[in-house]
């Protein structure tokens, strides 16, 4: 799934000119450690500008993603699946509810067409007193190499205009965080970290995040 989303993000980077776009992953956790997962685009004024210009060309991979989302229905512990996929109008939103950490990770494995095993690193660890998101940079670096995507990257200046944002909403107040960009919001139950695609793909920034509750 991340390969597909990365490809779509590259297309948006190429079209973005001087407007910023955020590719957002947001996880909301309930007291019983169930929750909601969302991935979406925040396009700001760029969406209106592109609509006036006739919209963004449709991305063929969207159909592939749409088909993969059907896999979620077969996943245990996953419900309330919603989607809005329309690259022409810059609308991209996927969300679903999960019963626990295992259900969330298995759903993401299914979308990525990865078979779970004891040696596989979790996309997200959710415990009563902490949430951990591993460092994604080594994965993205390996993806660039394996899929020969480096040549498709726009200039480094252009990569600065698209960000990867990760948001965690916790069921109780956050006691502290580990991670260079982790910012605890004023409500004390939301943590946001954000990196430009240049930092992810060129600088290989460590995006590890731990939220302590």
HELIX and SHEET records of a PDB file:
HELIX    1   1 UNK A    2  UNK A   16  1                                  15    
HELIX    2   2 UNK A   45  UNK A   52  1                                   8    
HELIX    3   3 UNK A   61  UNK A   69  1                                   9    
HELIX    4   4 UNK A   70  UNK A   74  5                                   5    
HELIX    5   5 UNK A   87  UNK A   89  5                                   3    
HELIX    6   6 UNK A  101  UNK A  111  1                                  11    
HELIX    7   7 UNK A  137  UNK A  146  1                                  10    
HELIX    8   8 UNK A  150  UNK A  152  5                                   3    
HELIX    9   9 UNK A  156  UNK A  159  1                                   4    
HELIX   10  10 UNK A  197  UNK A  201  1                                   5    
SHEET    1   A 7 UNK A  78  UNK A  86  0                                        
SHEET    2   A 7 UNK A  91  UNK A  98 -1                                        
SHEET    3   A 7 UNK A  35  UNK A  42 -1                                        
SHEET    4   A 7 UNK A  21  UNK A  29 -1                                        
SHEET    5   A 7 UNK A 162  UNK A 169  1                                        
SHEET    6   A 7 UNK A 190  UNK A 196 -1                                        
SHEET    7   A 7 UNK A 183  UNK A 184 -1                                        
SHEET    1   B 4 UNK A 125  UNK A 126  0                                        
SHEET    2   B 4 UNK A 130  UNK A 133 -1                                        
SHEET    3   B 4 UNK A 209  UNK A 212 -1                                        
SHEET    4   B 4 UNK A 176  UNK A 178 -1                                        
END                                                                             
